[in-house]
Amino acid sequence: MYSRTRAQAFGPEVKRRIMLGTYVLSAGYYDAYYLKAQQARTLILRDYDQAFAHVDVVAIADEPDAGGAHR
């Protein structure tokens, strides 16, 4: 039952990503992909920690052309 409902819940793209992730972690690509992603994540977290050490809020635009004409 579990595998049947899981198969129905995920679309083809999600299934592809799950399979690729499983392959990457099991086929010796740990250092090349997963470890590099974890290192990048750590660097991003450090940047945010440093930013919030000096301020309470970080405000960024949520659109690439903030203030532009609406279409």
Contacts in CASP RR format, 6 or more apart in sequence:
PFRMAT RR
TARGET T0000
AUTHOR 0000-0000-0000
METHOD contacts of the structure
MODEL  1
MYSRTRAQAFGPEVKRRIMLGTYVLSAGYYDAYYLKAQQARTLILRDYDQ
AFAHVDVVAIADEPDAGGAHR
10 18 0 8 1.000
23 29 0 8 1.000
24 30 0 8 1.000
24 33 0 8 1.000
24 34 0 8 1.000
25 34 0 8 1.000
48 58 0 8 1.000
51 58 0 8 1.000
52 58 0 8 1.000
END
